[in-house]
Amino acid sequence: MPGSMMLARRIKDAVIPATTGTMATYPTGTTASIEVDSSGTAGTAGSPMTEIAAASVITSEYRITSVVVSGFESATRYTFTLGYGTAGSETVLGTFSVAAGATTDAFVVPVSMPNIPANSRVAIQSAVLTGTNQHCDIAINYVTV
C-alpha cells in the first residue's frame, strides 16, 4: 500500500472514528444556515455566542465533523469559536479561521472535536480581521455516537 494512502487512512481513523451513529447537517430545509454577525470592531472577540442548535435539537450524544461557512458580507478573514452549553457559559470546543477572498466563497471546514452531550445547545462566535459588523452563514455537519 502506498505511503500516501496509509497516511490518509490514519488521518481518517483519527478524525472520524468508527461509529454506529448517523451523519446529519443542522440546520436543514429552507433555513439551511444560521446568520452569524461579528458585531464588533475588527480584531476583537466579536459577537456574543450565536446559537446554532438549541438544546432540544440533537437528542443523542454527537460529534461535530465539519462546519460549513458561506454567504460572506465582505472579503476578509473570519475567525470562529465554537462552543456548547448554557448561553453565557459555553464550553469552548475550538477556534478556526477562514479567509474569504470573495463574498461568494464557501468553505467546509473539517474539525476534530470531543463528543458533545445529548441535548446540548451549540453556539458560535465570530470576529473579523477588517471591517465591523460583518456577517456570514454557518451550518454544522455532525455524527451521532
C-alpha positions as CSV (number, residue, x, y, z in Angstrom):
1,M,0.0,0.0,0.0
2,P,1.5,3.4,-1.0
3,G,2.6,5.6,1.9
4,S,0.2,8.4,1.0
5,M,-2.8,6.0,1.2
6,M,-1.7,4.7,4.6
7,L,-1.3,8.3,5.8
8,A,-4.8,9.2,4.5
9,R,-6.3,6.2,6.3
10,R,-4.5,7.1,9.6
11,I,-5.9,10.7,9.3
12,K,-9.4,9.4,8.6
13,D,-9.2,7.0,11.6
14,A,-8.0,9.8,13.9
15,V,-10.6,12.4,12.7
16,I,-13.6,10.2,12.1
17,P,-13.6,7.2,14.5
18,A,-15.9,4.3,13.7
19,T,-19.4,5.0,14.8
20,T,-22.8,3.3,14.5
21,G,-24.5,6.7,14.6
22,T,-25.9,8.7,11.7
23,M,-24.5,11.7,9.9
24,A,-26.6,14.8,9.6
25,T,-26.5,18.6,9.0
26,Y,-28.1,21.3,11.0
27,P,-30.0,23.4,10.2
28,T,-31.8,21.8,7.3
29,G,-34.5,22.7,4.9
30,T,-35.3,26.2,3.8
31,T,-33.2,27.6,6.7
32,A,-30.1,25.7,5.8
33,S,-27.8,28.1,7.7
34,I,-27.7,30.5,10.7
35,E,-26.5,34.0,10.1
36,V,-23.6,35.0,12.4
37,D,-22.7,38.6,12.9
38,S,-19.3,39.7,14.2
39,S,-21.0,42.7,16.0
40,G,-17.8,44.3,16.9
41,T,-14.7,46.1,15.7
42,A,-12.1,44.2,13.7
43,G,-9.7,42.0,15.7
44,T,-11.8,41.9,18.8
45,A,-13.6,38.9,20.4
46,G,-16.5,39.8,18.2
47,S,-20.1,38.9,18.8
48,P,-21.6,37.1,21.8
49,M,-22.2,33.4,21.0
50,T,-24.9,32.9,18.4
51,E,-27.0,29.8,18.9
52,I,-26.7,27.3,16.0
53,A,-28.7,24.4,17.6
54,A,-31.0,24.7,20.6
55,A,-30.6,22.1,23.4
56,S,-33.6,20.2,22.2
57,V,-32.5,19.8,18.6
58,I,-29.9,16.9,18.8
59,T,-31.1,14.3,21.3
60,S,-28.2,11.9,21.2
61,E,-24.5,12.3,22.1
62,Y,-22.8,13.7,18.9
63,R,-19.6,15.0,17.4
64,I,-19.3,17.9,15.0
65,T,-17.3,16.7,12.0
66,S,-17.2,19.9,9.9
67,V,-18.6,23.5,9.8
68,V,-20.0,25.0,6.6
69,V,-19.3,28.7,6.2
70,S,-20.7,30.8,3.3
71,G,-22.6,33.9,2.5
72,F,-19.8,36.3,3.5
73,E,-20.6,40.0,3.7
74,S,-17.1,41.0,2.6
75,A,-13.8,39.5,1.6
76,T,-11.8,39.4,4.8
77,R,-10.5,36.8,7.4
78,Y,-13.2,35.5,9.7
79,T,-12.3,33.7,13.0
80,F,-14.9,31.5,14.7
81,T,-15.1,30.0,18.2
82,L,-17.4,27.0,18.5
83,G,-18.8,26.0,21.9
84,Y,-21.7,24.2,23.6
85,G,-23.7,24.6,26.8
86,T,-25.8,27.3,28.5
87,A,-25.8,30.8,27.0
88,G,-23.1,32.9,28.6
89,S,-21.1,30.0,30.0
90,E,-20.4,27.9,26.9
91,T,-17.6,25.3,26.9
92,V,-15.3,26.1,24.0
93,L,-14.7,23.3,21.6
94,G,-12.3,25.0,19.3
95,T,-11.4,28.0,17.1
96,F,-10.8,28.2,13.4
97,S,-10.3,30.8,10.7
98,V,-11.2,31.2,7.1
99,A,-10.1,33.8,4.6
100,A,-12.9,34.8,2.3
101,G,-11.4,36.1,-1.0
102,A,-14.9,36.9,-2.3
103,T,-18.4,37.1,-0.9
104,T,-19.3,34.0,-3.0
105,D,-16.7,31.8,-1.3
106,A,-17.9,28.8,0.7
107,F,-15.9,26.5,2.9
108,V,-16.4,23.1,4.5
109,V,-14.0,23.2,7.4
110,P,-13.2,19.7,8.9
111,V,-12.9,19.8,12.6
112,S,-11.8,17.2,15.2
113,M,-13.7,17.9,18.4
114,P,-14.7,15.9,21.5
115,N,-18.2,14.5,21.8
116,I,-21.0,16.8,22.9
117,P,-23.6,15.5,25.4
118,A,-27.1,14.9,24.1
119,N,-29.5,17.9,24.4
120,S,-26.7,20.4,24.4
121,R,-27.0,23.8,22.9
122,V,-24.3,24.6,20.3
123,A,-23.2,28.2,19.6
124,I,-20.6,30.1,17.6
125,Q,-18.8,33.4,17.9
126,S,-17.2,35.3,15.1
127,A,-14.7,38.1,14.7
128,V,-13.2,39.6,11.5
129,L,-9.8,40.9,10.6
130,T,-11.1,44.1,8.9
131,G,-14.5,45.9,9.0
132,T,-17.2,45.9,11.6
133,N,-20.5,44.0,11.9
134,Q,-19.7,41.6,9.2
135,H,-21.9,38.5,8.8
136,C,-21.8,35.1,7.2
137,D,-23.8,31.9,7.3
138,I,-23.0,28.8,9.3
139,A,-24.2,25.2,9.4
140,I,-22.7,22.1,11.1
141,N,-22.3,18.6,10.0
142,Y,-22.3,16.1,12.8
143,V,-22.5,12.4,13.6
144,T,-24.3,10.8,16.5
145,V,-22.3,8.4,18.6
